[in-house]
Amino acid sequence: MPQRPHLLIDSPDMPDSSRLPPATDLVSELLLGMRLTGVQYRRMQVAPPFGIGFGTVEGRAQFHFIARGPVVLRLLAGGTFTLDTGDAVLLPRGGAHELLSAPELPARDVASFATAPLCGNVGALESCPPESCRTKDAVIFSGCMEFDLGAMQPLVGLMPEVMQVGTLLDRYPEILPMLEAMEREARAERAGYAGILARLADVVSASIVRGWVECGCGDARGWIDALRDPRLGRVITALHRDPGRNWTVAELAAEMGASRSVFAERFLEVTGVTPVRYVTELRMRLAAQWIGRERLPIETAAHRLGYGSQAAFSRAFKRIMGYSPGASRSAES
C-alpha cells in the first residue's frame, strides 16, 4: 500500500520546517483511545419469511454479520441494503433498522424473540418451524456495541448510517480471513464458538472504523474540515494532547499562526462552536469517561483537567453534560 505524503506547510505564519501529517493521520492518532466492545451478542438462525427489528440504543453501535444469507437490511429512516453470505455491516449510531428475508415484509422487535444463553453476553435466537428446510435458514451474528471515542466522540456523528465491510476489502484484504473465520464459527457451532465470534466481531467493527478514517472519512464535513485545514488541525491536536492546560485564545491563535480574531472566526466557522466551548466540551467528555468507566476520583479528574476546585469543575460538568459527575459514576455501576 503506497504511503501518503505528509503535507508541507509553507507560509509566512509558520516556520519553513514545520510539517503536519494529513488530516486522516491526525484523526488516527486521536483515535487511539477508541473503545468499541460488545454489550450484547446474538447468534440468530431464522427461517424465511422473517423480519427482525432493532431499535436505537443511545451511545451504542449495531453490528451484523451474515453467516448465511441473503438478508435485507432496511433502515426505518429510509434505504435498503442487500447483504449476502460473508457480508458485515456496522451502524455506528445504531439507529432503528430491520433485518428481513424480503424487503416488503413486516418486522417484530428482536427482544420479543426467545433467546437462550450460550455464554457470557452471547445468546442464541432461533425461529425455525420444524417442518421447514434448514438449508434455507438465514444465520446472522449480531452485536450491540458500546462505541466510545472519548474525546473524539464528535466523529461518530459524522460517520455514515451504515458502514459496509465490502467497500474496504480491496484496500484491506486482511479483513477477509476474519470474516471467513466468523462464517465458520457461526455455522459449525464448535466448542467455544460464541466467545470467539464476539471477539472477532469487536475486531472487525474496529477495522471498519479505522478503514473509514484511513480512507479520508468519506465526504464528512464540519469537524473533519478542521483537521483537513493543516493549521487548524494543529490547534485541535494540541487541545486533545493537553486538554488540562489553561489555554487562552491568544495561545491557540499562535498554534494556528494567525491573529486572535482570524483564528476565532475560522474556528467557529468550521467547528460550529467557540474555542472556549470546544475545550470545555472536550474536558467534560474526558471527565465522564475517567469518572464513570475508569473510576477516577472526581477531585483527581478536576485537577487533571486544570480546575482549581472541585466545585468549579462540577458546575462546568453539569452545565455541559446535563448531570453531575457523581451521576456519571452511578450510570456505570
Secondary structure, 3 states (H helix, E strand, C coil): CCCCCCEECCCCCCCCCCEECCHHHHHHHHHHHCEEEEEEEEEEEECCCCEEEECCCCCEEEEEEEEECCEEEEECCCCEEEECCCCEEEECCCCCEEEECCCCCCCEEHHHCCEEEEECCEEEEEECCCCCCHHHCEEEEEEEEEEECHHHCHHHHHCCCCEEHHHCCCCCCCHHHHHHHHHHHHHHCCCCHHHHHHHHHHHHHHHHHHHHHHCCCCCCCCHHHHHHCHHHHHHHHHHHHCCCCCCCHHHHHHHHCCCHHHHHHHHHHHHCCCHHHHHHHHHHHHHHHHHHCCCCCHHHHHHHCCCCCHHHHHHHHHHHHCCCHHHHHHHHC
